[in-house]
Amino acid sequence: MRFDFKDKKVVITGAAGVIGRRIAADFAAAGALLCLSDNRAKKLAALPRELGLKKGRYLTHATELTDAKSIETLVRQVAKAWRSPDIVVNNAGIYPRMGSLLKITTEAYDQLMDVNLRAPFLVSRDFANLMAANKVKGTIINISSGASRRMGMGSVPYCTSKTAIDRLTKGFALELAPLGIRVNAVEPGFAAGSEVSLLSAEYVKAMMARIPMGRASGPHDAPNAILFLCSEAASFITGATLAVDGGNSIGTFNPDFYKKR
């Protein structure tokens, strides 16, 4: 699918991750200027070259999303270079298998909530203020998950954080609508390979088996949905959540069902 975002200014958190790279690559192909944010400094430094970005077409910031001051520095850098972004994608997130609620440490719980919920709030708040100050009718995209609607043993804090992101999305959408700023969420499909949320081969196999459409998320599946929601074609859509997961979140899927008939 072809989109035109020529010279639109796009901030992407977690840009060095699996989904983040895909989002960055497709926005770059559509002509956007990018601000690539990630806390993995070495991978972040290599990312513009890997994506084929030309000098002057990108910014980078090694943001530590658990640190409010680091987020403030990111916002100041963008304000100095661009005055305001046109698009913000809160892509960064972690998905640790934390085990029983009775054994989760306070530190582990706080880290997950800081990255998955507190950071998107701070990033959205601060960049929305820049948009408002510069009269930019921008777009904010939050990355959610089908886990927001179905609880999983061993990942209750993650599911909780994504349910909260859906509510945060709707809250920002409601309050920012009079300013012409749209806020939506996308639920990408399963894509293994994250370095910050390591998954066992057994877990990956089990996840793949329950996807009705029979495959993992491809390189353009989530980005296509995000670029659509940021385009003029979606100018009347705000407060929505779009699942792009091959049907993974709609119910229990049994691949042996038809074999038994």
SULCORSUL-V144601 format. One record per run of one state. SS is the DSSP state (a for helix, b for strand, c for the rest). FROM is the first residue (numbers start at 1). TO is the last residue. If there is no record, write none. Layout:
SS:FROM:TO
SS:FROM:TO
//
This chain:
c:1:8
b:9:13
c:14:17
a:18:29
c:30:32
b:33:37
c:38:40
a:41:51
c:52:57
b:58:61
c:62:67
a:68:82
c:83:86
b:87:90
c:91:105
a:106:133
c:134:138
b:139:143
c:144:145
a:146:148
c:149:155
a:156:179
c:180:181
b:182:188
c:189:200
a:201:209
c:210:220
a:221:230
c:231:231
a:232:234
c:235:240
b:241:244
c:245:257
a:258:260
c:261:261
//
